[in-house]
Amino acid sequence: MAALLKPLDPPPPAPAPAPAVPSATAPALDADTAKLRQINLFVTAEDHERLRRYSFDAKLSLQKIIHEAVSEYLQRKGHAALQPATAQRPSGRR
């Protein structure tokens, strides 16, 4: 009975967390990029294909095309243009 009632050993200490290592697919964000906010846009498959082809032909990213379009729209409506914004992420374009 004494063997059953003996004090329990304290649990072993938890291992130290691994240091944070930046991912190769997600580059570290600089201060300006950290202030950016992402928005989503739904379009039909046909419109997406048209935009994708225009993007390729114009050698512009969809981000740049849509940013410019929204900026121009706001200006036509009497508002200030959007501030320049680039996410500083590789787009796959060379």
N, C-alpha and C positions, 0 to 999 in steps of 0.2 A: 504494500500500500504506500509506503514511503517513496518508492520509485515513481509511482503515478503522481504524487503530489509535489515532486521536486520542481523548483522554479524553471520556467522555460527560458531558453537562451534568447537573448535579444535578436531581432531580425538583422540580417547583414545590411550594411549601408547601401543605399541605392547608387547605381553607377552614375558617374557624372555625365551630363548631357554632352553630346558631340558638338563641337564648335560649328557654327553656321558657315557653310561653304556656298558661295554663289553658284547657282546652276549655270551650266553652259548654255542652256536654251533661254534663260531669262536673265539678261544682263542687268547689272545694278542700275538703278534709276538715279539720275542726278536730281538736284533740288528743283529745277524747272520742270522736269518730267513728272516728279512726284506731285506737282500741283495740277496736272492734267486730269480730266475726267473723261471716261469712255462713254459713248452713247451707241446704241444699236439702231439699225435701219433695216426694215423688212421690205424686200422687193420681190417681184415675181421671178421665176427662173429665167424667163426671157429677158427681162430688164437687167438681171444680174449678168447674163451673158453679153448683152449689149455694152454694159458698163465695163466688163472685163476686157472685151475686145478693144473698146475705146482706150482704156487704160494702157493696154499693150501697144496700140498704134501710136498713142501720144507720148509713150514712155513716161507716164505719170502714175503714181500709186492711186488706188481708189481713195485713200485717205486725203491726198492732195486735191483730187477732183471734187470730192464731196465737200471738203472744207471750203474750197473756193466757191462752189455753188451756194452753200448756206450763207457764206459771207456776202456774196452779191445779193442774195434774196433779202437779207436783213437791211442792206443799204437801200434797196429799192423801197422797202417799207419804212424808211426814215430812221433806222437804227444804225448804231456804229457797227463797222465790220468786225468780224472775229479777229482776235489776236492770232498771230502766227503760232502754230503748234505742231510739233513733231515729236513722236513718241521715242525716237532714237532707238528703234528696234530694227533689226535687219528685216528687209522685206522680201529677200530672195532675188531682188533685181540687181543686176550687175552694171 
